[in-house]
Amino acid sequence: MLTVLNNRLSIIARIGLVGGIFVVPVVIAVTMIILERFERINFAAKEQSGRIYLEQVWPGFMESAQAAGNPLASQPQTDAALVSGAKAFGADKAAAEFQSASSHSERLSAGRGLITAVADGSNLTLDPDLDSFYTMDAMTLRLPALVGSAAELQKAISTGAGPAAIAVALDRVKTADEGAQASLNAAIAATTSSEAKTNLQAQVARLAPVSEALIRQGELALTGAPVDANAATTALLTEAKTVWSATSVELGGMLESRINGFYRELAINLGVVLAILALATWFAVTVARGLRIREEADAKSIFNLKAMSIAMDQSQARIEFDLDGTILDANENFLNTMGYAASEILGRKHVMFVDPAYARSPEYAGFWQRLRTGEAHSDVFTRFAKGGRKVIIQARYTPMLGEDGKPYRVVKYASDVTAAEMAKEASEAERAQRAQEQAAVVTSLADALSQLSEGNLQAQISETFPADYEQLRKDFNAAVASLSETLGQVRTGSDAMRTGADEIAHASDDLSRRTEQQAASLEETAAALDEITATVKTTAAGARRASETVALAKSEAVRSGEVVAQAVQAMGDIKTSSQEISQIIGVIDEIAFQTNLLALNAGVEAARAGDAGRGFAVVAQEVRALAQRSAQAAKEIKSLISASSQQVGQGVELVGETGRALDKIVAQVADIDALISEIAASAQEQATGLAEVNTAVNQMDQVVQQNAAMVEQSTAATHALKSETAELNRLISRFRTGALQGSSRSTPLPATADSTPRPSPARAATRRVAESFGANALKPAEDGWEEF
């Protein structure tokens, strides 16, 4: 059915049908979007109506708060209207309770219930946006709770309800105040409108001080102090009324802005949908117009293809085959190219045009197998016309595909390129011949250059080149011959230069060696003189110090004699003092003896006195014991002093002998002082003379050292020249020029008699100086010298 419908409908109708099918879900989606937007608008509008209703309830609620605890004078005239309006929010029962309250306190409590019921029924408590939700929360819950708790606190304070009731009421005021400020601050944080943020911040600023004032009054009341909270409560209720009204206005603005936003979104969605539908319509019309144009273009293309086919038949050879190679048709150009009539080839196989050997090959079978799979093939083919004439064609075999996508016929379009291919083959043959000639020339040149790179300057190309390259062979041979002659002359000069360099090097070596020996000998002489000079100076200085030391020893010996004389006198004095001390000790001994006797007598008298003299007897006994110890000590000291006197006498004798020995030493030291003074004077004269000789030898040594350095530099330069000459000779020897090879080394000149080292004169001088100064002189011959 779809096929029949598709065949009967035009292109435009088909596009319209497809567009209609796609438009249906778009319309459904748009309808759902519109319904969802209207649902949101109705939700916000119901919130707005609930807020407006609460503005009617709030004045009566505040009146009840300001007169809490008093009976109602009369029912308000607006209560009936409030009850009827509450039915829209399902809060008619709460409105009736508000109407039937008998006191302001009951009316205050019922008013809070009515506000809560209206907020629930008008979707205010379900508000989806944070800023409007917290604003609604402050308006419908927190501020009414603050007003009610403030009225309760004022009532408890004014009636003297007691600390417990006041504490409960005060706690409710604090909780309600914190909740109201928290909701307003949350709304401030959530809103993106700077104007709304400023207005809500102002309400918080109005509410905070009056709430704190009432809380302070309550805290004072808890302490038992007399408090009048009417003023603070009135101020709080006044500010709460103002804050509530301002908050309601802000909430109304938020809801109105949200409703307007929903309308804008609805308009935008409708505009987008209409734009999409318009764009789809335009696209469908454009596609239909394009398809119509394409149909016309296809018709023209078919006509052009037919015309092109006719033109190709007129310009190219065409033949058609079945998939098994059977010839189905051929145009006039093909028949003329191959020399057949149509009746001679129709119904026969393609194999009649190819070489029999190729027809039996797997390549030919594969060729037709690829064509049967739909693969086209282009190339230059060799075919055989009538009578076996060879024909070269540029052809393309193209399988023709049916509606099922499978090939059902093969068509070949070909151009006769026999003449061009023949000319190409002739050109290839000529190019191959020239390439062969060039290869032969390059091979000969490569061989000759290879020999030349190995140093063979006798390499020549003897084989004759083709006429175009013969001059190249002659120029190469002439260049090699010229190079061989030049290098031969360079080798002869290099050999001569090397011989001269060798002779100069040997002569420089001999000169350097002799100069080194002379410098070493002179250096040894200078060193020996330096050491001799130093030794003589040291000897002179030692003699001066010895003379000074001997003079000092003489003076010290004289002074020692004087000290010894004084020591003898002191020892005599000590002996005399010892004798006097011995006499004093004798006196002490006698005193101790007398004291002992007195103590003994005192003890006897105390014994006679009996009990009265017992204490005195004890004292006498102690004095006696002390006298006995003193006598014993005096005896010991006396024996020690006697022994000391004997030792002092022996010391006096020894000191006398020491004084006599020192007198003899003083006389001998004076003789030594005279001898050393003479030695010091002669050593000083020797040191002065050797210093002058040493100065002259050092100057000679410096000059010889400078000459040796110059000789070394000359020798180094000579050896460098010798090395460079040897390297030049080695490089030239790589080339074979055919001339007589020069000697690789030249015979150096023999050393002269002057080149034989001679004994150093410093050694003889050192030996003579050593003999002059005896065994304490220097011994350089035992240590030896290092040559310079």
ZAMARGU-4260 file (C-alpha; in steps of 0.2 Angstrom, whole numbers, plus 5000, padded with zeros to 4 digits):
<rodrens>
0) 5000/5000/5000 | 5014/5012/5004 | 5022/5008/4988 | 5007/5012/4978 | 5004/5028/4988
5) 5022/5033/4985 | 5020/5030/4967 | 5004/5040/4965 | 5009/5055/4976 | 5020/5068/4969
10) 5036/5074/4977 | 5028/5089/4985 | 5014/5078/4992 | 5026/5066/4999 | 5036/5080/5007
15) 5020/5088/5014 | 5015/5071/5021 | 5032/5068/5030 | 5031/5086/5037 | 5014/5083/5044
20) 5019/5067/5052 | 5034/5077/5060 | 5023/5092/5065 | 5012/5082/5076 | 5024/5078/5090
25) 5030/5096/5089 | 5012/5102/5092 | 5010/5090/5106 | 5026/5095/5114 | 5022/5114/5112
30) 5005/5111/5120 | 5013/5102/5135 | 5025/5116/5137 | 5011/5129/5136 | 5000/5120/5149
35) 5015/5118/5161 | 5019/5137/5160 | 5000/5141/5163 | 5001/5129/5178 | 5015/5139/5185
40) 5007/5155/5182 | 4991/5149/5191 | 5002/5143/5205 | 5010/5160/5207 | 4994/5169/5205
45) 4986/5159/5219 | 5001/5164/5230 | 4998/5182/5226 | 4979/5181/5230 | 4984/5172/5247
50) 4996/5187/5251 | 4982/5200/5247 | 4970/5191/5258 | 4983/5191/5272 | 4984/5210/5271
55) 4966/5210/5275 | 4968/5199/5290 | 4984/5207/5297 | 4976/5224/5304 | 4964/5214/5315
60) 4978/5202/5320 | 4989/5217/5326 | 4974/5225/5335 | 4971/5209/5345 | 4990/5209/5349
65) 4990/5227/5355 | 4975/5223/5366 | 4979/5206/5372 | 4970/5200/5388 | 4955/5212/5386
70) 4938/5206/5381 | 4931/5211/5363 | 4920/5226/5363 | 4911/5221/5348 | 4914/5209/5332
75) 4923/5218/5318 | 4912/5222/5303 | 4925/5213/5291 | 4924/5196/5299 | 4910/5190/5287
80) 4920/5195/5272 | 4935/5187/5279 | 4926/5170/5281 | 4919/5171/5263 | 4936/5175/5256
85) 4945/5161/5266 | 4934/5148/5257 | 4945/5150/5242 | 4960/5143/5252 | 4951/5130/5262
90) 4953/5141/5278 | 4935/5145/5281 | 4935/5135/5298 | 4950/5145/5304 | 4942/5161/5299
95) 4926/5156/5308 | 4937/5153/5324 | 4945/5170/5322 | 4927/5177/5321 | 4920/5168/5336
100) 4935/5173/5348 | 4929/5180/5364 | 4945/5190/5369 | 4959/5198/5361 | 4971/5184/5366
105) 4960/5170/5359 | 4958/5181/5343 | 4977/5183/5342 | 4979/5164/5343 | 4966/5161/5330
110) 4973/5174/5319 | 4990/5165/5319 | 4980/5149/5314 | 4971/5158/5300 | 4987/5165/5293
115) 4995/5148/5293 | 4980/5140/5285 | 4979/5153/5271 | 4998/5151/5268 | 4995/5132/5266
120) 4980/5134/5255 | 4987/5147/5244 | 5003/5138/5240 | 5014/5151/5249 | 5022/5137/5260
125) 5026/5128/5243 | 5035/5142/5235 | 5049/5135/5224 | 5061/5150/5224 | 5072/5153/5239
130) 5070/5172/5240 | 5051/5172/5240 | 5050/5157/5251 | 5060/5165/5265 | 5051/5181/5263
135) 5034/5172/5264 | 5041/5162/5279 | 5045/5178/5288 | 5028/5186/5284 | 5017/5171/5288
140) 5026/5162/5302 | 5040/5172/5310 | 5033/5189/5312 | 5016/5183/5318 | 5025/5172/5330
145) 5035/5187/5336 | 5020/5198/5338 | 5011/5184/5348 | 5025/5180/5359 | 5028/5199/5363
150) 5010/5201/5368 | 5011/5186/5379 | 5027/5193/5387 | 5019/5210/5390 | 5004/5201/5398
155) 5015/5191/5409 | 5025/5205/5416 | 5010/5217/5418 | 5000/5204/5427 | 5014/5198/5438
160) 5013/5180/5432 | 5029/5175/5441 | 5047/5171/5435 | 5043/5154/5427 | 5029/5161/5416
165) 5040/5177/5412 | 5055/5165/5407 | 5044/5155/5396 | 5037/5170/5387 | 5054/5178/5386
170) 5061/5162/5378 | 5047/5162/5365 | 5051/5180/5361 | 5069/5176/5358 | 5066/5161/5347
175) 5053/5171/5337 | 5065/5186/5335 | 5079/5174/5329 | 5068/5165/5317 | 5061/5182/5309
180) 5079/5189/5307 | 5086/5172/5301 | 5072/5171/5287 | 5074/5189/5282 | 5093/5187/5281
185) 5091/5171/5271 | 5079/5180/5259 | 5092/5194/5257 | 5106/5181/5253 | 5095/5172/5240
190) 5088/5187/5231 | 5097/5193/5215 | 5088/5210/5215 | 5098/5224/5223 | 5083/5234/5227
195) 5074/5220/5236 | 5091/5216/5245 | 5091/5234/5251 | 5073/5235/5257 | 5074/5219/5266
200) 5091/5224/5275 | 5081/5240/5280 | 5068/5229/5288 | 5080/5219/5298 | 5088/5235/5304
205) 5071/5242/5310 | 5066/5226/5319 | 5082/5222/5328 | 5083/5236/5341 | 5065/5235/5346
210) 5066/5217/5349 | 5082/5218/5359 | 5074/5232/5370 | 5059/5221/5374 | 5071/5206/5378
215) 5080/5217/5390 | 5064/5222/5399 | 5060/5204/5400 | 5077/5200/5408 | 5075/5214/5420
220) 5058/5207/5425 | 5066/5190/5429 | 5077/5198/5442 | 5062/5204/5451 | 5064/5223/5447
225) 5049/5233/5444 | 5047/5234/5425 | 5034/5243/5413 | 5035/5234/5396 | 5021/5243/5388
230) 5032/5255/5379 | 5044/5242/5373 | 5030/5231/5367 | 5021/5245/5358 | 5037/5250/5349
235) 5040/5232/5344 | 5022/5229/5338 | 5023/5246/5328 | 5039/5241/5320 | 5033/5223/5317
240) 5017/5230/5308 | 5028/5241/5297 | 5041/5227/5293 | 5026/5215/5289 | 5019/5227/5277
245) 5035/5230/5268 | 5039/5212/5268 | 5022/5209/5260 | 5026/5222/5247 | 5042/5213/5243
250) 5034/5196/5242 | 5021/5204/5230 | 5034/5211/5219 | 5044/5194/5218 | 5028/5185/5214
255) 5023/5198/5201 | 5040/5197/5193 | 5039/5178/5193 | 5022/5178/5184 | 5029/5190/5171
260) 5044/5179/5169 | 5032/5164/5166 | 5023/5174/5153 | 5039/5179/5144 | 5045/5161/5144
265) 5028/5156/5137 | 5030/5170/5123 | 5048/5165/5119 | 5043/5146/5118 | 5028/5150/5107
270) 5040/5161/5096 | 5053/5148/5095 | 5040/5135/5090 | 5032/5146/5077 | 5050/5150/5071
275) 5053/5131/5070 | 5037/5128/5061 | 5041/5142/5049 | 5058/5136/5046 | 5052/5118/5043
280) 5039/5125/5031 | 5052/5135/5022 | 5064/5120/5022 | 5050/5108/5015 | 5046/5121/5001
285) 5064/5123/4997 | 5067/5104/4997 | 5052/5102/4986 | 5058/5115/4974 | 5075/5108/4974
290) 5069/5091/4970 | 5058/5097/4956 | 5074/5106/4949 | 5084/5090/4952 | 5071/5080/4942
295) 5072/5092/4928 | 5091/5092/4930 | 5091/5073/4929 | 5081/5073/4914 | 5093/5085/4906
300) 5107/5074/4912 | 5100/5058/4904 | 5098/5068/4888 | 5116/5074/4889 | 5122/5056/4893
305) 5114/5050/4878 | 5122/5064/4868 | 5139/5060/4876 | 5137/5042/4872 | 5134/5046/4854
310) 5149/5058/4854 | 5160/5045/4862 | 5154/5032/4849 | 5159/5044/4836 | 5177/5047/4844
315) 5181/5031/4852 | 5180/5012/4849 | 5166/5004/4859 | 5162/4986/4862 | 5150/4977/4874
320) 5151/4960/4881 | 5141/4948/4891 | 5149/4943/4908 | 5156/4927/4900 | 5165/4938/4887
325) 5152/4935/4873 | 5152/4950/4861 | 5135/4959/4861 | 5138/4975/4851 | 5152/4985/4844
330) 5152/5002/4835 | 5159/5007/4819 | 5175/5014/4826 | 5179/4997/4834 | 5175/4988/4818
335) 5186/4999/4808 | 5201/4998/4821 | 5200/4979/4821 | 5196/4976/4803 | 5181/4965/4806
340) 5163/4967/4800 | 5149/4966/4814 | 5143/4949/4808 | 5161/4942/4810 | 5162/4946/4829
345) 5144/4946/4836 | 5141/4931/4847 | 5159/4926/4848 | 5171/4928/4863 | 5183/4941/4868
350) 5197/4929/4867 | 5197/4931/4849 | 5207/4947/4851 | 5220/4941/4863 | 5236/4931/4861
355) 5232/4912/4863 | 5245/4910/4877 | 5238/4924/4887 | 5220/4918/4884 | 5225/4901/4893
360) 5234/4910/4908 | 5227/4913/4925 | 5229/4932/4923 | 5216/4932/4909 | 5204/4922/4919
365) 5206/4933/4934 | 5204/4948/4923 | 5186/4943/4919 | 5183/4937/4936 | 5186/4955/4943
370) 5175/4962/4929 | 5161/4950/4935 | 5162/4956/4953 | 5159/4974/4947 | 5178/4980/4947
375) 5182/4992/4932 | 5200/4990/4924 | 5210/5003/4914 | 5226/5000/4905 | 5236/4999/4889
380) 5232/4982/4881 | 5239/4973/4866 | 5226/4965/4855 | 5226/4957/4838 | 5216/4963/4824
385) 5210/4953/4808 | 5224/4944/4800 | 5235/4944/4816 | 5239/4962/4815 | 5245/4969/4832
390) 5235/4984/4839 | 5239/4993/4855 | 5224/5002/4863 | 5221/5013/4878 | 5205/5005/4885
395) 5194/5005/4900 | 5183/4990/4904 | 5168/4996/4914 | 5154/4984/4922 | 5137/4990/4920
400) 5126/4988/4936 | 5108/4984/4936 | 5094/4990/4949 | 5100/4976/4961 | 5118/4983/4961
405) 5125/4968/4952 | 5134/4969/4935 | 5125/4962/4920 | 5136/4969/4905 | 5153/4975/4902
410) 5157/4990/4890 | 5174/4994/4884 | 5179/5011/4877 | 5196/5011/4868 | 5208/5023/4858
415) 5220/5016/4846 | 5238/5021/4853 | 5248/5010/4842 | 5258/5023/4833 | 5262/5032/4850
420) 5267/5016/4858 | 5279/5012/4843 | 5287/5029/4844 | 5288/5027/4863 | 5297/5010/4861
425) 5309/5017/4849 | 5313/5032/4861 | 5315/5019/4875 | 5328/5009/4865 | 5338/5025/4860
430) 5338/5031/4879 | 5344/5013/4884 | 5358/5014/4872 | 5364/5031/4878 | 5362/5025/4896
435) 5373/5010/4892 | 5386/5021/4885 | 5386/5033/4900 | 5387/5018/4912 | 5403/5012/4903
440) 5410/5029/4904 | 5406/5031/4923 | 5413/5014/4926 | 5430/5018/4918 | 5431/5035/4927
445) 5426/5026/4943 | 5440/5013/4941 | 5453/5027/4937 | 5447/5038/4952 | 5448/5023/4964
450) 5466/5020/4959 | 5469/5039/4961 | 5461/5039/4978 | 5473/5025/4983 | 5488/5036/4978
455) 5492/5028/4961 | 5496/5043/4951 | 5501/5032/4936 | 5482/5028/4933 | 5477/5031/4915
460) 5461/5027/4905 | 5467/5018/4890 | 5450/5012/4883 | 5443/5024/4870 | 5426/5033/4875
465) 5412/5037/4863 | 5414/5053/4854 | 5404/5063/4866 | 5415/5058/4880 | 5432/5056/4872
470) 5438/5074/4877 | 5434/5069/4896 | 5446/5054/4895 | 5460/5065/4888 | 5458/5079/4901
475) 5458/5066/4915 | 5474/5058/4909 | 5482/5075/4907 | 5477/5080/4924 | 5484/5064/4932
480) 5500/5066/4923 | 5502/5084/4928 | 5498/5080/4946 | 5511/5065/4946 | 5524/5077/4940
485) 5520/5090/4953 | 5520/5078/4967 | 5537/5070/4961 | 5545/5087/4962 | 5537/5091/4979
490) 5544/5074/4986 | 5561/5078/4980 | 5560/5095/4989 | 5553/5086/5004 | 5567/5074/5005
495) 5580/5087/5005 | 5571/5097/5018 | 5569/5082/5029 | 5588/5079/5028 | 5592/5097/5033
500) 5579/5096/5047 | 5587/5080/5054 | 5605/5088/5053 | 5598/5104/5062 | 5589/5093/5075
505) 5605/5083/5079 | 5615/5099/5080 | 5602/5107/5091 | 5602/5092/5102 | 5621/5092/5105
510) 5620/5111/5108 | 5606/5109/5120 | 5615/5094/5129 | 5631/5104/5131 | 5622/5119/5137
515) 5613/5109/5149 | 5629/5102/5156 | 5637/5119/5157 | 5622/5126/5166 | 5621/5111/5178
520) 5640/5113/5182 | 5638/5132/5185 | 5623/5129/5195 | 5632/5116/5206 | 5646/5128/5208
525) 5634/5142/5213 | 5625/5131/5225 | 5641/5125/5233 | 5647/5143/5235 | 5630/5147/5242
530) 5631/5133/5255 | 5649/5137/5259 | 5645/5155/5261 | 5630/5151/5272 | 5640/5139/5282
535) 5654/5152/5285 | 5641/5165/5290 | 5634/5152/5302 | 5651/5148/5309 | 5655/5167/5311
540) 5638/5170/5319 | 5641/5154/5330 | 5658/5161/5335 | 5650/5178/5340 | 5637/5169/5350
545) 5650/5158/5358 | 5660/5173/5363 | 5645/5181/5370 | 5640/5166/5379 | 5657/5163/5387
550) 5658/5182/5392 | 5641/5179/5400 | 5647/5163/5408 | 5662/5172/5415 | 5651/5186/5423
555) 5639/5173/5430 | 5654/5163/5437 | 5660/5178/5446 | 5643/5182/5452 | 5641/5164/5457
560) 5657/5166/5468 | 5650/5181/5476 | 5634/5171/5480 | 5644/5156/5487 | 5653/5168/5498
565) 5637/5175/5504 | 5630/5157/5506 | 5645/5153/5517 | 5641/5168/5528 | 5623/5164/5528
570) 5627/5146/5534 | 5638/5152/5548 | 5623/5163/5554 | 5612/5148/5553 | 5624/5138/5564
575) 5625/5152/5577 | 5605/5154/5577 | 5604/5135/5579 | 5615/5136/5594 | 5604/5150/5602
580) 5588/5140/5598 | 5596/5125/5607 | 5599/5136/5622 | 5581/5143/5622 | 5574/5125/5620
585) 5584/5121/5636 | 5575/5135/5645 | 5558/5128/5639 | 5563/5111/5645 | 5567/5118/5663
590) 5551/5128/5663 | 5541/5112/5659 | 5550/5103/5673 | 5546/5116/5685 | 5528/5117/5679
595) 5527/5098/5682 | 5534/5100/5700 | 5521/5114/5703 | 5507/5103/5696 | 5513/5089/5707
600) 5513/5099/5723 | 5496/5106/5718 | 5489/5089/5716 | 5496/5084/5734 | 5488/5100/5741
605) 5471/5096/5733 | 5472/5078/5740 | 5474/5085/5757 | 5459/5097/5755 | 5448/5082/5752
610) 5431/5085/5743 | 5434/5104/5743 | 5450/5102/5733 | 5444/5089/5721 | 5441/5101/5706
615) 5458/5109/5709 | 5466/5092/5709 | 5458/5088/5691 | 5465/5105/5685 | 5482/5101/5692
620) 5482/5084/5684 | 5479/5092/5667 | 5492/5105/5670 | 5505/5092/5674 | 5500/5082/5658
625) 5503/5098/5648 | 5520/5101/5656 | 5525/5083/5652 | 5520/5085/5634 | 5530/5102/5633
630) 5545/5094/5640 | 5544/5079/5628 | 5542/5091/5613 | 5557/5102/5619 | 5568/5086/5620
635) 5563/5082/5602 | 5566/5099/5595 | 5583/5100/5604 | 5588/5084/5596 | 5583/5090/5579
640) 5592/5107/5581 | 5608/5097/5586 | 5607/5087/5570 | 5603/5102/5560 | 5618/5111/5567
645) 5629/5096/5561 | 5622/5097/5543 | 5624/5116/5542 | 5642/5113/5547 | 5645/5101/5533
650) 5636/5113/5521 | 5647/5127/5525 | 5662/5116/5521 | 5654/5111/5504 | 5650/5129/5499
655) 5668/5134/5503 | 5674/5121/5491 | 5661/5127/5478 | 5668/5144/5479 | 5686/5139/5476
660) 5680/5128/5461 | 5671/5143/5453 | 5687/5154/5455 | 5696/5141/5444 | 5681/5141/5431
665) 5681/5160/5429 | 5700/5159/5425 | 5697/5146/5412 | 5682/5155/5404 | 5692/5170/5402
670) 5705/5160/5391 | 5691/5153/5381 | 5683/5170/5378 | 5699/5176/5370 | 5701/5161/5359
675) 5683/5162/5352 | 5684/5181/5349 | 5699/5178/5337 | 5690/5164/5328 | 5674/5175/5326
680) 5685/5189/5318 | 5693/5177/5305 | 5676/5169/5301 | 5668/5186/5298 | 5682/5190/5285
685) 5680/5173/5276 | 5661/5176/5275 | 5664/5193/5267 | 5675/5186/5254 | 5664/5171/5250
690) 5649/5183/5248 | 5658/5193/5235 | 5662/5177/5225 | 5645/5170/5227 | 5637/5186/5219
695) 5648/5184/5204 | 5644/5166/5202 | 5626/5169/5203 | 5626/5182/5190 | 5635/5169/5178
700) 5622/5156/5183 | 5608/5168/5177 | 5616/5171/5161 | 5619/5153/5157 | 5602/5148/5162
705) 5595/5161/5150 | 5606/5154/5136 | 5600/5136/5141 | 5582/5142/5139 | 5585/5150/5122
710) 5594/5134/5116 | 5579/5123/5122 | 5567/5134/5113 | 5578/5133/5097 | 5578/5114/5100
715) 5560/5113/5102 | 5557/5123/5086 | 5569/5112/5076 | 5560/5096/5082 | 5543/5103/5077
720) 5551/5107/5060 | 5557/5089/5059 | 5540/5082/5064 | 5531/5092/5051 | 5544/5087/5038
725) 5542/5069/5042 | 5523/5071/5041 | 5524/5079/5024 | 5536/5066/5018 | 5523/5052/5024
730) 5509/5060/5015 | 5518/5062/4999 | 5524/5044/5000 | 5506/5038/4998 | 5507/5043/4980
735) 5515/5032/4967 | 5523/5043/4954 | 5535/5030/4946 | 5550/5041/4950 | 5564/5034/4962
740) 5558/5034/4980 | 5568/5045/4991 | 5576/5039/5007 | 5564/5039/5022 | 5577/5044/5034
745) 5593/5054/5032 | 5609/5050/5042 | 5613/5062/5055 | 5630/5070/5057 | 5641/5062/5070
750) 5644/5071/5086 | 5659/5082/5087 | 5673/5081/5101 | 5665/5096/5109 | 5649/5086/5112
755) 5657/5074/5125 | 5652/5079/5142 | 5666/5086/5153 | 5667/5085/5172 | 5659/5099/5182
760) 5672/5112/5189 | 5660/5114/5204 | 5665/5097/5210 | 5683/5101/5211 | 5679/5118/5219
765) 5668/5110/5232 | 5682/5097/5236 | 5695/5111/5239 | 5683/5120/5250 | 5679/5105/5260
770) 5698/5101/5262 | 5700/5119/5268 | 5686/5119/5281 | 5689/5101/5288 | 5676/5088/5292
775) 5662/5101/5296 | 5662/5107/5278 | 5649/5103/5265 | 5649/5085/5256 | 5641/5088/5239
780) 5650/5074/5231 | 5641/5061/5242 | 5624/5068/5237 | 5626/5072/5218 | 5617/5085/5207
785) 5603/5084/5195 | 5607/5090/5178 | 5598/5106/5172
</rodrens>
